[in-house]
């Protein structure tokens, strides 16, 4: 039960929420105010990442307040140009983005790309899972690969939108085992829920999506987990990695933060330091655990280098899939 | 009977004074955002997610459920009075509801929609409580082939809104297809009809199209006719609420609407719009007052679709609570709220979080009661809106439509689209093309296309999936009967009257 004080507090929280959390009470004097830019609509993965960053930064007293701006659309490629032009030089600002935006920039042939912003840190990643319905004849990832090699058109695989991380992983798997990507039968669904119901209804042979999308169904025995795309075995997950299953592919659908172009080196260093402190806090660890996010922190120049490599890898596979 | 025990326990969770207050707050807020075209329940709940850090899980889910149901009630108000749908599920309501409002029966239209929402919402919530495991099995049997056949069935509804000329109606429908195709094609990731504009990659929002064609188009048309002295709005004729005759004409559509809405809402790709289309078509077919459709407004055409959209809102909760499947934007955000409590929504939710789930279901019943109590007295106030002199009223509608559209994604491009479509709506109205088929085409066209292509990908190009799957065949047969039935019937009648010696083509 809620006591009276907690009730009043939460009512106040509702009120604050109603004003779309644009109000920022300055409760920790000296700590900076920051601006968070989310190139997606409220509610999605990037938005939740931004709101969690905001929450943890406040509770760790690293900031005194923040303002979150959402400019959604087209995998982030609507928001990105705005962030580059209108937020230029704002040292207290961060944009949340990730692998999906890298793919969208390539697929949409967008005019702007992530080399035009300042990489601060890669924060989290979600590894992907390859699953089949419980009734499926495929018991292992090897069975799946064998069927794929025999006739890829007979193995419809469900996942997220065309050119997204799920499609990319499917392409990478096929490429690694020597199946031409153009022959794949990939069935894209708009949201995780729809792809999941196609699997539960036995409409498709297999599914690829973020592990979190499937984990509960796997636990309940409705889906069988064949492999995960993480770099190593995960505690509490009874499945091999793709590498262990003989498919040399590793993939994290990563999310990170970027500062606008044209900020000073001092601002950049301060921002990297603040995000590092946040990522090492207990509050952040707990949030990641609750949300099935794997912390894969990488900051500054290492992050920039990773970004270049990942962009090259994604470009190559999207070309193979006929999307770039 | 086990369910009743659970439900009783659920009520004991929901019936604490604090939780009732949350429910009241949620329903009020929900009604308010339902009225505004730009703000939907998904966005509102997303913005309120941070409160999950502050309050107990029961309280926040009761709040969210209230917002969700409230938005379904609120959306119809502006559809009826201002021809400005607040939610895509209330677009059909505007068709007859606004006609009724203009002919002095706005109070009755609002009342039938509020009471119908209550009836259907209660039936739907009972469905969630008692039938969820059965319904979800049925819903999962729907694959892409079945969805495509369902869309074919839904296309028949177009004939109900075509208006006097099928050529004009079909022209509108195809214009809707084209608008619906704008954006990135989900199946291949390629942009279509975007003319290189990034802002068009996500397509044109159906709400913007509806508000543009209906509200802005109508306003421009009225402005052009200002001195012609036609089309005066009658604020109120007869009683404020429903008359006995109107009650008699409403209750069957309510029940039929609930029966259509709940199962389709429970389907992972069913949505809230298709049941409203189907309900409208059925009510128009069955009504004894066909002449009122599209003229002074038929109450059946409001009662049925309104009931259908509220029942489908309850249906959406079935896969969410039994399987952890989010099948609408709002459900997806509610599930992420579960996650911020460290609760993993999935097939085990009902067993591991019984308190929470049954508390939520009980609060849905309570939300329904609160909403009908909240909405009925407001009708008198709402109807007074129509007493505003036409110039001020229409100016207000224009402002309201503009602000609401800007609110959807704060994009100036959306405003350009709104006014372009408004101008198109004006021209269509001027040259007597119906606007409703455009919206139906926009919604159904891309859905049908996606499901068709998915079905063909899965079957590897084999057409037989559409008639070898039993469910799909049944739906296609129903569609065929709906389309050809009246003609065959008319033909048989015709022959009987003229005698058997005449063969077709002989006359």
Interface residues (C-beta under 8 A of the other chain):
Chain A: X1 X2 X6 X7 X9 X10 X13 X14 X16 X17 X18 X20 X21 X41 X42 X43 X47 X48 X51 X55 X71 X72 X73 X74 X77 X78 X81 X107 X108 X110 X153 X154 X156 X161 X162 X163 X185 X186 X187 X188 X190 X191 X192 X193 X194 X196 X197 X198 X200 X201 X203 X204 X215 X216 X217 X219 X220 X222 X290 X291 X323
Chain B: X16 X18 X25 X29 X42 X43 X45 X46 X47 X48 X49 X50 X51 X53 X54 X55 X56 X59 X63 X139 X140 X141 X142 X143 X144 X184 X185 X186 X187 X188 X189 X190 X191 X198 X199 X201 X202 X268 X269 X319 X323 X324 X325 X326 X327 X329 X331 X332 X333 X336 X339 X340 X342 X344 X345 X346 X347 X348 X349 X409 X410 X411 X454 X457 X458 X460
